[in-house]
């Protein structure tokens, strides 16, 4: 499949720039988190698949409404044998199902024949009928088609919540991938800086050794430091390449064209508050968080609504089935002067299982499912609240740790500068400079690690607030 580098399509960033706080920096080739997430939401295949949840629910609703469509039915039977017409029977019916189980009917029948059953005798011009069928017992307040339609309407809301869950999970994974890419760039920048400093120091020591100012053995130690720094830089570059390829999995364009992130594209600079405006992870905003609006809680609520509709339907099945049907009949349509209320067709249908074991069992199972779903909702609500509180405490802890490590890095930087100054005066050695520098690198790496944990804890909070799926 054709793959494009991101810079080739950089002009298309302008379509998102109006919705972003910061426009794309074409000179520095900066890909911000906002712009990255805009691409994911707009073009990623999983984001498009999430929309199918709603389309499927709309199709299901359309199918459920089909149970209330008017129906035209024609039944014609004819038999002729050896020149004799045994029977010619035509029955046509127009039926309109209504909400409360009532069906409005209109029909026409025209029958003839030598051996026609006497009950089918009608006038020569046919017989018209109009009436209703009413369920007095089972099916009056709720029946299968009413339950299907109600559940399909609930399914639309449920599918919206499920779509949000799927899309939010995609965004959570994309945020983590962006953070890995950003942190890998930061490590490369760190080791690149120290590798360059080690190389400059090596060249200076080499010149001093050739001039006889310092022992030649110092050049060996300085050379080893350069190799160690190059090795660390190479490892950081490998990590960056892998993170860049991982990030490319989330970058797509129109017509499902995958994009490959080029090495010339850089992430925006982040600090401890950068994610708050994008992800809504400001701890002050948690005070306004409404638990009932969470996609998972909404999905569970809609699931309970569906189960309660099913429970009502099962309870309706305990009633006896008693259907009444009444039809006025007349020879001519519109001749109301000849209308006779004594001309009619009527019927009663009654059915009641003696023990109702099947119906009582179905109702009991329906109640159990509702209770299970309610317990699941209560558990998830409590778990969600505790996760938010735990994530908040984690973020506050990492902020304190980061401040401490930043102070340590500052102190180690001061020690390294002092040691380098003493070395320039001949009062120190390469070994001591290297020791100070190694401690500084170690503290910088720890600072980056804590910063990584802080950013990912905010990404985890973002995930909890929108989706509640565990992040490793």
Number of C-alpha atoms within 10 A of each C-alpha: 5 7 11 16 16 24 18 10 11 14 11 12 20 13 11 15 15 10 12 15 10 11 16 19 13 13 6 12 17 17 21 20 22 21 20 20 20 20 17 23 19 14 19 23 18 16 20 15 13 20 17 15 20 20 14 14 20 17 13 19 20 14 14 20 16 12 16 18 12 14 12 13 10 12 10 12 10 13 12 12 7 6 6 11 15 16 17 17 17 16 16 15 17 15 20 15 18 14 13 15 22 19 18 18 21 18 19 19 22 19 22 20 16 11 12 15 12 7 6 11 16 15 12 10 11 17 19 20 21 19 19 18 20 19 21 17 18 22 23 17 15 20 20 14 19 22 18 21 20 18 23 22 18 20 25 21 17 26 22 21 24 22 21 22 22 19 22 24 22 21 25 23 15 22 26 18 19 24 20 22 22 21 21 22 20 18 21 20 15 18 22 19 14 21 21 14 14 23 19 14 19 22 15 13 24 21 14 16 16 12 11 10 11 16 14 15 13 18 22 15 15 24 19 14 22 21 14 14 21 19 14 19 21 15 14 20 19 14 18 22 17 14 20 24 15 18 23 20 16 26 25 22 18 9 8 11 16 22 21 21 22 17 12 11 16 17 19 16 11 15 10 15 12 15 20 16 11 15 20 16 23 18 16 9 10 14 8 8 11 9 15 11 13 20 23 26 21 19 22 19 18 20 20 21 19 21 20 18 20 25 21 17 23 23 19 20 21 19 17 17 18 17 20 16 18 17 20 18 22 22 18 14 12 9 9 9 6 10 15 11 9 8 11 14 13 12 10 12 10 13 12 13 12 7 8 14 11 12 17 15 12 19 21 14 14 21 19 14 17 20 15 13 18 16 12 14 20 14 11 16 17 11 13 20 14 12 17 18 13 12 20 18 14 16 22 14 12 19 17 12 16 22 14 13 19 16 14 16 21 15 13 21 19 14 17 21 15 14 22 22 14 14 15 11 9 11 10 14 16 21 13 14 20 18 14 21 21 16 16 21 18 14 20 21 18 16 21 20 14 19 22 19 18 23 27 20 21 25 25 27 28 25 24 23 26 21 26 23 15 9 15 6
